[in-house]
């Protein structure tokens, strides 16, 4: 076989190896995304209108133990919720009203 023929064969084999190597060296798929485990303190929150919002929105940034151990006046809860809004919490006025009502009713000042 002449030199030009050998070079062509080597080039073809190299190209084939590169092409097949890409098939064998595929990256591993990312692990599936799982939902975070529910906050165990959520079970301590009494049923009521606004509970779901409190669990979802308060629990996104901190543990619900903060809510459970805190008893504040309606005005103080309003201040807390507005501070959360300033920190990036995105609530509709209806959600804010439900949460404030829930917190004031179940975790009002003792």
KETI-920071 format. One line per field, with one value per atom (N, C-alpha, C): residue number from 1; residue in one letter; atom name; x, y, z negated. Coordinates in Angstrom, 2 decimals. Atoms other than C-alpha are relative to their C-alpha. Layout:
<sites>
rovo [NUM_...]
guti [A_...]
tortor [CA_...]
x [X_...]
y [Y_...]
z [Z_...]
</sites>
This chain:
<sites>
rovo [1_1_1_2_2_2_3_3_3_4_4_4_5_5_5_6_6_6_7_7_7_8_8_8_9_9_9_10_10_10_11_11_11_12_12_12_13_13_13_14_14_14_15_15_15_16_16_16_17_17_17_18_18_18_19_19_19_20_20_20_21_21_21_22_22_22_23_23_23_24_24_24_25_25_25_26_26_26_27_27_27_28_28_28_29_29_29_30_30_30_31_31_31_32_32_32_33_33_33_34_34_34_35_35_35_36_36_36_37_37_37_38_38_38_39_39_39_40_40_40_41_41_41_42_42_42_43_43_43_44_44_44_45_45_45_46_46_46_47_47_47_48_48_48_49_49_49_50_50_50_51_51_51_52_52_52_53_53_53_54_54_54_55_55_55_56_56_56_57_57_57_58_58_58_59_59_59_60_60_60_61_61_61_62_62_62_63_63_63_64_64_64_65_65_65_66_66_66_67_67_67_68_68_68_69_69_69_70_70_70_71_71_71_72_72_72_73_73_73_74_74_74_75_75_75_76_76_76_77_77_77_78_78_78_79_79_79_80_80_80_81_81_81_82_82_82_83_83_83_84_84_84_85_85_85_86_86_86_87_87_87_88_88_88_89_89_89_90_90_90_91_91_91_92_92_92_93_93_93_94_94_94_95_95_95_96_96_96_97_97_97_98_98_98_99_99_99_100_100_100_101_101_101_102_102_102_103_103_103_104_104_104_105_105_105_106_106_106_107_107_107_108_108_108_109_109_109_110_110_110]
guti [X_X_X_X_X_X_X_X_X_X_X_X_X_X_X_X_X_X_X_X_X_X_X_X_X_X_X_X_X_X_X_X_X_X_X_X_X_X_X_X_X_X_X_X_X_X_X_X_X_X_X_X_X_X_X_X_X_X_X_X_X_X_X_X_X_X_X_X_X_X_X_X_X_X_X_X_X_X_X_X_X_X_X_X_X_X_X_X_X_X_X_X_X_X_X_X_X_X_X_X_X_X_X_X_X_X_X_X_X_X_X_X_X_X_X_X_X_X_X_X_X_X_X_X_X_X_X_X_X_X_X_X_X_X_X_X_X_X_X_X_X_X_X_X_X_X_X_X_X_X_X_X_X_X_X_X_X_X_X_X_X_X_X_X_X_X_X_X_X_X_X_X_X_X_X_X_X_X_X_X_X_X_X_X_X_X_X_X_X_X_X_X_X_X_X_X_X_X_X_X_X_X_X_X_X_X_X_X_X_X_X_X_X_X_X_X_X_X_X_X_X_X_X_X_X_X_X_X_X_X_X_X_X_X_X_X_X_X_X_X_X_X_X_X_X_X_X_X_X_X_X_X_X_X_X_X_X_X_X_X_X_X_X_X_X_X_X_X_X_X_X_X_X_X_X_X_X_X_X_X_X_X_X_X_X_X_X_X_X_X_X_X_X_X_X_X_X_X_X_X_X_X_X_X_X_X_X_X_X_X_X_X_X_X_X_X_X_X_X_X_X_X_X_X_X_X_X_X_X_X]
tortor [N_CA_C_N_CA_C_N_CA_C_N_CA_C_N_CA_C_N_CA_C_N_CA_C_N_CA_C_N_CA_C_N_CA_C_N_CA_C_N_CA_C_N_CA_C_N_CA_C_N_CA_C_N_CA_C_N_CA_C_N_CA_C_N_CA_C_N_CA_C_N_CA_C_N_CA_C_N_CA_C_N_CA_C_N_CA_C_N_CA_C_N_CA_C_N_CA_C_N_CA_C_N_CA_C_N_CA_C_N_CA_C_N_CA_C_N_CA_C_N_CA_C_N_CA_C_N_CA_C_N_CA_C_N_CA_C_N_CA_C_N_CA_C_N_CA_C_N_CA_C_N_CA_C_N_CA_C_N_CA_C_N_CA_C_N_CA_C_N_CA_C_N_CA_C_N_CA_C_N_CA_C_N_CA_C_N_CA_C_N_CA_C_N_CA_C_N_CA_C_N_CA_C_N_CA_C_N_CA_C_N_CA_C_N_CA_C_N_CA_C_N_CA_C_N_CA_C_N_CA_C_N_CA_C_N_CA_C_N_CA_C_N_CA_C_N_CA_C_N_CA_C_N_CA_C_N_CA_C_N_CA_C_N_CA_C_N_CA_C_N_CA_C_N_CA_C_N_CA_C_N_CA_C_N_CA_C_N_CA_C_N_CA_C_N_CA_C_N_CA_C_N_CA_C_N_CA_C_N_CA_C_N_CA_C_N_CA_C_N_CA_C_N_CA_C_N_CA_C_N_CA_C_N_CA_C_N_CA_C_N_CA_C_N_CA_C_N_CA_C_N_CA_C_N_CA_C_N_CA_C_N_CA_C_N_CA_C_N_CA_C_N_CA_C_N_CA_C_N_CA_C_N_CA_C]
x [0.85_0.00_0.90_-0.81_1.33_-0.24_0.04_1.93_-1.30_1.24_-1.04_-1.19_1.08_-3.31_0.00_-0.12_-1.98_-0.49_0.42_-2.53_-1.53_1.45_-6.09_-0.68_0.57_-6.78_0.13_-0.21_-5.28_-0.95_0.91_-7.31_-1.43_1.36_-10.51_-0.22_0.12_-9.88_-0.04_-0.01_-9.08_-1.33_1.30_-12.26_-1.10_0.99_-14.31_0.13_-0.22_-12.72_-0.51_0.50_-13.50_-1.52_1.47_-17.08_-0.60_0.52_-17.64_0.35_-0.40_-15.76_-1.01_1.03_-18.36_-1.24_1.17_-21.07_0.24_-0.30_-19.32_0.26_-0.38_-18.27_-1.08_1.08_-21.67_-0.01_0.05_-22.06_-1.15_1.05_-24.07_-1.16_1.15_-27.60_-0.02_0.11_-28.26_-0.98_0.95_-29.93_-1.35_1.33_-33.68_-0.15_0.26_-34.83_-1.13_1.02_-36.75_-0.48_0.57_-39.00_0.64_-0.57_-37.59_-0.94_0.82_-38.76_-0.88_0.88_-41.74_0.56_-0.45_-40.97_-0.77_0.73_-41.79_-0.84_0.79_-43.07_-1.32_1.27_-45.85_-1.17_1.08_-47.87_-0.47_0.36_-47.88_-0.92_0.85_-49.73_-1.46_1.40_-53.48_-0.63_0.74_-55.86_-0.66_0.69_-57.36_0.33_-0.19_-57.66_1.32_-1.30_-54.15_1.15_-1.05_-52.29_0.89_-0.77_-51.24_0.98_-0.88_-49.83_1.16_-1.05_-47.91_1.02_-0.92_-46.44_0.87_-0.75_-45.45_0.97_-0.82_-44.16_0.94_-0.91_-42.74_1.06_-0.89_-41.27_1.00_-0.97_-39.48_1.34_-1.24_-36.92_0.53_-0.45_-36.81_-0.93_0.81_-38.14_-1.28_1.28_-41.73_0.01_-0.12_-40.52_0.00_0.04_-40.09_-1.43_1.40_-43.80_-0.61_0.62_-44.78_0.40_-0.46_-42.70_-0.23_0.20_-43.65_-1.47_1.36_-46.73_0.09_-0.09_-47.19_-1.39_1.25_-49.91_-0.21_0.30_-51.63_0.93_-0.87_-49.60_1.44_-1.36_-46.34_0.12_-0.02_-47.23_-0.03_0.03_-48.05_1.39_-1.36_-44.61_0.93_-0.83_-42.98_-0.27_0.33_-44.85_0.49_-0.49_-43.97_1.53_-1.46_-40.30_0.34_-0.21_-40.55_-0.21_0.24_-42.00_1.20_-1.19_-39.05_1.20_-1.09_-36.73_-0.24_0.20_-38.24_-1.18_1.17_-41.33_-1.04_0.97_-43.87_-1.38_1.36_-47.45_-1.02_1.13_-50.75_-0.60_0.68_-52.79_-0.90_0.87_-55.21_0.82_-0.85_-52.40_0.50_-0.48_-51.01_-1.10_1.13_-54.45_-0.28_0.25_-54.96_1.07_-1.10_-51.54_-0.08_0.10_-51.97_-1.15_1.12_-55.38_0.31_-0.35_-54.07_0.98_-1.03_-51.01_-0.56_0.58_-52.96_-0.95_0.97_-55.64_0.69_-0.59_-53.40_1.30_-1.28_-50.16_0.03_0.10_-51.40_0.70_-0.66_-49.92_-0.75_0.61_-50.53_-0.45]
y [-1.16_0.00_1.23_-1.20_3.38_0.88_-0.90_6.10_0.81_-0.78_8.17_-0.87_0.91_5.13_-0.28_0.25_4.44_1.22_-1.21_8.03_0.12_-0.07_7.89_-0.99_1.02_4.66_0.45_-0.46_6.06_1.16_-1.13_9.26_-0.47_0.51_7.30_-0.72_0.72_5.06_1.00_-1.02_8.11_0.73_-0.69_9.88_-0.88_0.95_6.77_-0.15_0.13_6.42_1.23_-1.22_10.04_0.02_0.01_9.66_-0.99_1.00_6.48_0.33_-0.39_7.82_0.95_-0.91_10.56_-0.74_0.80_7.90_-0.69_0.73_6.04_0.92_-0.91_9.07_1.05_-0.94_10.68_0.35_-0.37_12.64_-0.71_0.63_11.08_0.97_-0.89_12.44_0.56_-0.63_14.82_-0.81_0.71_13.25_0.69_-0.62_13.82_1.03_-1.03_16.92_-0.49_0.44_16.04_1.19_-1.07_18.24_-0.06_0.02_19.31_-0.71_0.69_17.34_1.03_-0.94_18.93_0.35_-0.46_20.94_-0.77_0.77_18.72_0.87_-0.89_21.75_0.41_-0.34_22.21_-0.70_0.74_19.60_0.69_-0.71_21.92_1.19_-1.14_24.69_-0.45_0.41_24.48_0.26_-0.19_24.14_1.36_-1.28_27.34_0.69_-0.78_29.78_0.77_-0.66_30.99_-0.91_0.93_27.98_-0.41_0.46_26.74_1.07_-1.10_30.17_0.15_-0.13_30.36_-1.12_1.13_26.88_0.23_-0.15_27.67_1.18_-1.20_31.22_0.25_-0.16_31.37_-1.12_1.15_27.89_-0.02_-0.06_28.78_0.56_-0.67_30.90_-0.44_0.41_29.59_-1.09_1.06_26.81_0.56_-0.43_26.98_0.05_-0.12_26.65_1.46_-1.44_30.44_0.48_-0.40_30.84_-0.58_0.71_28.28_0.62_-0.53_29.87_1.50_-1.45_33.47_0.34_-0.50_35.18_1.52_-1.44_38.77_0.59_-0.69_41.34_0.02_-0.10_41.77_1.02_-1.03_44.95_-0.51_0.53_43.16_-1.04_0.96_40.32_0.75_-0.80_42.94_0.55_-0.50_44.48_-1.11_1.15_41.05_-0.36_0.35_40.28_1.06_-1.06_43.65_-0.04_0.18_43.06_-1.16_1.12_39.73_0.44_-0.54_41.55_0.82_-0.80_43.96_-0.88_0.94_40.95_-0.88_0.72_39.61_-0.95_0.87_37.66_0.59_-0.45_37.86_-0.55_0.39_37.77_0.90_-0.82_38.94_0.65_-0.59_41.24_-1.01_1.01_38.34_-0.98_0.91_36.04_0.68_-0.76_38.72_0.11_-0.13_39.25_-1.34_1.33_35.48_-0.34_0.33_35.06_0.83_-0.87_38.05_-0.44_0.47_36.82_-1.29_1.29_33.32_0.21_-0.21_34.49_0.74_-0.75_37.00_-0.86_0.84_34.43_-1.11_1.17_31.46_0.29_-0.33_33.17_1.44_-1.36_36.43_0.14_-0.27_38.08_-0.72_0.78_35.98_0.89]
z [0.00_0.00_0.00_-0.08_0.86_-1.21_1.15_-1.68_-0.02_-0.06_-0.51_-0.41_0.37_-0.89_-1.49_1.43_-4.39_-0.80_0.69_-5.43_0.03_-0.13_-4.13_-0.92_0.88_-6.04_-1.46_1.38_-9.25_-0.32_0.21_-8.87_-0.16_0.08_-8.27_-1.32_1.28_-11.29_-1.15_1.05_-13.43_-0.08_-0.01_-12.33_-0.57_0.51_-13.04_-1.52_1.45_-16.49_-0.74_0.64_-17.30_-0.02_-0.08_-16.13_-0.98_0.93_-18.10_-1.45_1.36_-21.10_-0.61_0.48_-21.36_-0.47_0.40_-21.60_-1.33_1.24_-24.38_-1.18_1.08_-26.36_-0.27_0.28_-26.79_-1.49_1.42_-30.00_-0.70_0.80_-32.78_-0.14_0.17_-33.06_-1.42_1.31_-35.93_-0.86_0.87_-38.96_0.03_-0.03_-39.12_-1.12_1.00_-40.95_-0.88_0.94_-44.06_-0.81_0.83_-46.11_-1.38_1.34_-49.46_-0.97_1.01_-52.45_-0.70_0.70_-54.17_-1.38_1.31_-57.29_-1.07_1.02_-60.28_-0.92_0.85_-62.17_0.63_-0.66_-59.60_-0.68_0.67_-61.50_-1.26_1.22_-64.50_0.26_-0.33_-62.67_0.09_-0.02_-63.29_1.37_-1.25_-60.36_-0.02_-0.10_-59.11_1.30_-1.22_-56.25_-0.10_-0.01_-55.41_-0.39_0.42_-56.80_1.16_-1.15_-53.37_0.47_-0.39_-52.51_-0.98_1.02_-55.79_0.17_-0.17_-55.27_1.24_-1.25_-51.70_-0.04_-0.15_-51.94_-1.17_1.13_-55.46_0.02_0.00_-55.11_1.14_-1.09_-51.86_-0.46_0.41_-53.71_-1.36_1.34_-57.25_-0.52_0.59_-59.42_-0.60_0.56_-60.58_-1.52_1.45_-64.15_-0.42_0.28_-63.97_-0.19_0.10_-63.41_-1.27_1.12_-66.03_-1.34_1.29_-68.78_-0.17_0.04_-67.95_-0.21_0.26_-69.35_-0.02_-0.15_-68.21_0.24_-0.31_-67.83_1.51_-1.43_-64.48_0.67_-0.56_-63.91_0.16_-0.08_-64.65_1.11_-1.11_-62.25_1.33_-1.24_-59.60_0.31_-0.19_-60.12_0.49_-0.41_-59.82_1.45_-1.38_-56.61_0.99_-0.89_-55.10_0.13_-0.07_-55.97_0.95_-0.92_-54.15_1.44_-1.35_-51.13_0.47_-0.34_-51.21_0.32_-0.25_-51.21_1.22_-1.26_-47.99_0.04_-0.03_-49.00_0.96_-1.00_-46.20_-0.35_0.41_-47.49_0.66_-0.43_-46.15_-1.25_1.16_-48.40_-0.72_0.63_-49.00_-0.84_0.78_-50.12_-1.26_1.16_-52.41_-1.05_0.92_-53.95_-0.71_0.60_-54.50_-1.03_0.91_-56.07_-1.27_1.17_-58.36_-0.90_0.80_-59.48_-0.74_0.61_-60.13_-1.16_1.02_-62.05_-1.21_1.11_-64.14_-0.82_0.70_-65.00_-0.80_0.64_-65.81_-0.75_0.64_-66.86_-0.44_0.52_-68.31_-1.33_1.30_-71.38_-1.12_1.10_-74.45_-1.13]
</sites>
